[in-house]
Amino acid sequence: MTSRRSVLKMLAGSGFAVVAPSLLAKKAFAGDAPAEISTEVMVLHATNEGKGIDPGIGDMPELKKPPFSAYDTYKLLGKSTHKLPKDKEQDKKLPNDSKLLLTYKDLVPAKKNEPEKFVVGVKIKKPDDTEFIASTFHSPKGQVFFVAGPKYKNGVLVIGIKIV
């Protein structure tokens, strides 16, 4: 009959105690989705007032291409950073009382000649809580993606989102 002490010695000698932590370490650092990401959100007001792009927005070539080039004026209404815990919807109130809802869903590993991409769900709900738009974006860190939002004053809201 084998004693409990000798079984423990055999397990310890087998490398089991050493292998388990190394498997955990590999899982934690092998491109797994982080528990939380940070985003920068820009709220823009797009109109046709002939005033160009607000210097506070910076150089955004996407705003000069369709469909965003339909507007010749972009004013920065606000810029904020948000922490997005994985799978937890976060909201931000927009100037027209709509809500921007962001959900960090996953991380797509890098592929040949492509960086890893973060999967972010974006919704805009009207003040009456009906859905205006819902979409999912796959974006690398540092690249801005845009969502055309609801009407606002004499134009529309445009939301720029960047994973930082």
N, C-alpha and C positions, 0 to 999 in steps of 0.2 A: 504494500500500500504506500502511496506517495503522500508525503506530508505537505501541508499547505506551504511551509517554508521552502521546501525543495521546488514546488511549482513556481513560486515567486522568483526563485533564483533562476530557473529555466527561462521564464518569461523575460526577466531582466537581461539574461545572457543572450537571448535571441535577437536583441536589437529592437524589440517591439516598443519599448519605452522611448527609444531614440527615433524610430521611424515615425511614430504618430505625431510628435511635434514638428518634424520636418515636413510632413504632409500638410499640416495646418499652415505652416509658414508659406509653402508653395501656393496653396489656395489663396492666401491673403495677398500675395504679391504677383499673381500671374494674370494681370490685366482684369481682375474682377472690378465690377462697378463699385466706385466709392459710395459710402453711406450718404454722402451729401455733396452737392456742387454749389458753386457760387455763380450767380448770373448778374449781368448789368442790363437794366431795362431802360430804354429811351422811349419816351412818349413824344411823338411828333405831330404837329398840325400841318397837314398838306392842303394847300390852296393854290389858286391861280392869280396871285396878286403881283406877279412879276418881280419879287424881291429876292429870289435865289434861295440858297441853302444857308441857314443859320450857321455862323462860324462855330458855335458851341457843339454842333453835330459832328464836325470834322469831315474828313474826306470819305464820302460814301458813294462810290461809283454806281452802286445798285440803284440809288435814287434817280440817276440820270438815264436809266434804262426802263423799257416797258416792264411791267405796267405802271411803275412808279413815276416814270417821266410824263405821265398824263398831268402831273402837277408841277408847276414851276417854282413854287415856294414851299419851303419846309422850315417851320419854326420849332425849336426845341422847347417843349412844355415842361419837361422834367426828366431827370436821370436818377436812378436809384439802384442799389445793389440788393440782392435777395439771396438768402441761403435756401436751397431746395433739398430737403431730405428725400431720399429715394422713396417713391410711391406715395408721397404725401402732397396733396394739392395745396398750393399756396396762392393767395389772392392779393390783388392790388386794385384799388379803386382808380378808375380813369376819370378824366375831367368832365365827361358827360354823364357821370354816375353809373356807367357800365362797370363791369368787373373783369379784370384780366386774371385768368386762372392758369397757373403753370404747374406742371407735374414732371419731375425728373423720373424717367421710367427705367432707363438701362444704359449700358455702355456697350457699343459694338466694337469688338477688337479691330485693331489696325489690319488692313489687308495690304497686299503688294502695292506699293506706290500710293497708298491712301492712309491717312491718319486714323486713329481711333475716333469714333463719333459718339456723342451723347444723344440719347433719345429723349426728347422733351415734348410733352403734350401741351398744347396751347388751346385755351378756350376763351372766348369773350362772351359774357352774358350781359344782356340788356338790363336796364334798371328794374324791369318787371320779372327778372330772373329767367327769361327765355333765352335760348342759345342763339347767338349771332353767328358764331363761327367756331369750329372745332377742327384741329389739325394736329398732326404729329410731325416733328422735324428731327432729322439726323444731322447734327452739326458738330464739326470739330471745335476744340477749344480755341477761342480767340476770333472766330468768324461770326459776324453779325448775320442773323436772319430776320426777315421782316414779315409782319402780318398787317394787312390792310384792315383797319377797324371800322367802326361805325361812323356815321355822319357826325360832324361837330362844327357848330357855327356855320361858316361859309365854305367848309371843306370836309375832310375826313381825318380821323386819327390814324396814324401809322405807328406801329409798335416795333422797335428794334430790340432784339434780344441777343446777348452774347454770353457764352460760357467763359468765365474768367478763371 
